[in-house]
Amino acid sequence: MRIRSQKDFASGLMFVLVGLGFSWVARGYSMGSAAKMGPGYFPFLLGLVLAFLGALVLIGALSSKGEEDQLARWDVKILLWILGSVVLFGLLLKPLGMVLSVLVLVLVSSMASHEFSWKGAILNSIVLVLISMGAFVYGINLQMPVWPAFITG
C-alpha cells in the first residue's frame, strides 16, 4: 500500500490522534446519558467523530484514485512567528488587557506573512479587537482585563 497524498495522510493522522486524545481525556469526566449529558459526553463523542473522519481521510490518501502530492517543507521562521505571537498573547493578557494583547497578537503574527503590510495588519487588528470585545466581553461576559491596569487604575 502506497501513500499517494502525503498532505491527506498527514492531516488524517493528525485528526485521528487529536480525536483519540480528546476522547481519552474526556473519559475522566462524568459521561451522563443522552438525555442528561455530563461534561465528558460531548467531547468524548466529538473526539470519536473527529478520529473517524481522520480515518476516512487516511484511507483516501492511500487510494489509487487519489491525486498524488508531496508535503511541503516546513518554514520554521513562519512557524516561530505564529507560535511566538500566541505565547506572547498569553503572557501579555493579564498585564496589558485584552485590547492591547490582541493588537500585539495580530501584529506579530502578521510578520509571518510574505505579503506583510502595516496598513493591513493594523486594520486586521482593529477588526479582531472589535470582534473579541463583542464576543467575549459583551457577549458572554468573560471576566478578563480589557485594558491595562495603569489605565483603569
C-alpha positions in Angstrom: 0.0 0.0 0.0 1.5 3.3 -1.1 0.7 6.8 0.2 -0.4 8.8 -2.8 -1.3 12.0 -1.0 1.1 12.9 1.8 -0.9 16.0 2.7 -4.1 14.0 3.2 -2.2 11.3 5.1 -0.6 13.8 7.5 -3.8 15.7 8.1 -5.8 12.4 8.5 -3.3 11.2 11.0 -3.4 14.4 12.9 -7.2 14.3 13.1 -7.1 10.7 14.3 -4.6 11.5 17.0 -6.3 14.7 18.2 -9.7 13.0 18.2 -8.5 10.0 20.2 -6.6 12.3 22.5 -9.8 14.3 23.2 -11.8 11.1 23.8 -9.1 9.8 26.1 -9.1 12.9 28.3 -12.9 13.1 28.2 -13.1 9.7 29.8 -12.1 11.2 33.1 -15.3 13.3 33.2 -18.8 12.2 34.0 -20.5 11.0 30.9 -24.1 11.1 31.9 -26.6 9.9 29.3 -28.0 11.2 26.0 -31.0 12.7 27.9 -28.8 14.3 30.7 -25.3 14.8 29.3 -22.4 15.1 31.6 -19.3 17.3 31.0 -17.5 14.4 29.2 -20.3 13.3 26.9 -19.9 15.9 24.1 -16.0 16.0 24.0 -15.9 12.2 24.1 -18.3 11.8 21.1 -16.8 14.7 19.2 -13.3 13.2 19.6 -14.6 9.9 18.2 -16.2 11.6 15.3 -13.0 13.6 14.6 -11.0 10.3 14.7 -13.5 8.6 12.4 -13.3 11.5 9.8 -9.5 11.4 10.1 -9.6 7.7 9.3 -11.6 8.4 6.2 -9.1 11.0 5.1 -6.3 8.5 5.8 -8.0 5.8 3.7 -8.5 8.4 0.9 -4.7 9.2 1.0 -4.0 5.5 0.3 -6.5 5.2 -2.6 -5.1 4.6 -6.0 -7.6 7.1 -7.4 -6.3 9.9 -5.2 -4.2 12.8 -6.5 -0.5 12.4 -5.8 1.2 15.1 -3.9 4.1 15.8 -1.5 4.3 17.6 1.8 5.9 21.0 1.5 8.9 21.7 3.7 8.0 23.5 7.0 9.0 27.1 7.0 10.4 27.3 10.6 10.6 31.1 10.6 6.8 31.4 9.9 6.0 28.7 12.5 8.0 30.6 15.1 6.3 33.9 14.3 2.9 32.3 14.7 3.7 30.3 17.8 5.6 33.2 19.3 2.6 35.5 18.8 0.3 33.1 20.7 2.7 32.7 23.6 3.2 36.5 23.7 -0.6 36.9 23.8 -0.9 34.6 26.8 1.9 36.4 28.6 0.6 39.9 28.0 -3.1 39.3 28.6 -3.1 39.9 32.3 -0.8 42.9 32.5 -1.9 44.6 29.3 -5.5 43.6 28.9 -7.3 42.1 26.0 -7.3 45.1 23.7 -3.5 45.6 23.6 -2.8 41.8 23.8 -4.9 41.1 20.7 -3.3 44.1 18.9 0.2 42.6 19.7 -1.0 39.1 18.7 -2.2 40.2 15.2 0.8 42.5 14.5 3.4 39.9 15.5 1.6 37.0 13.7 1.2 39.2 10.6 5.0 39.3 10.4 4.9 35.7 9.3 3.2 36.7 6.0 5.3 37.2 2.9 2.8 39.9 1.9 3.1 41.9 5.2 1.9 45.5 5.3 1.4 47.7 8.3 -1.8 49.0 6.9 -3.4 45.6 6.6 -2.0 44.4 9.9 -3.4 47.4 11.8 -6.8 47.1 10.0 -7.0 43.4 10.9 -6.0 44.0 14.5 -8.7 46.7 14.9 -11.4 44.4 13.4 -10.2 41.5 15.6 -10.2 43.6 18.7 -13.8 44.8 18.0 -15.0 41.2 17.4 -13.2 39.9 20.5 -14.7 42.7 22.6 -18.2 42.0 21.2 -18.0 38.2 21.7 -16.0 37.8 24.9 -16.6 40.9 26.9 -20.2 41.9 25.9 -21.5 38.6 24.5 -20.6 36.1 27.2 -19.3 38.4 29.9 -16.0 36.7 30.2 -14.1 38.1 33.2 -10.8 39.3 31.8 -8.9 42.6 31.9 -9.9 44.6 28.9 -7.4 47.5 29.4 -4.1 47.6 31.2 -4.2 48.2 35.0 -2.4 51.5 34.7 -5.2 52.9 32.5 -8.2 51.6 34.5 -6.4 52.4 37.7 
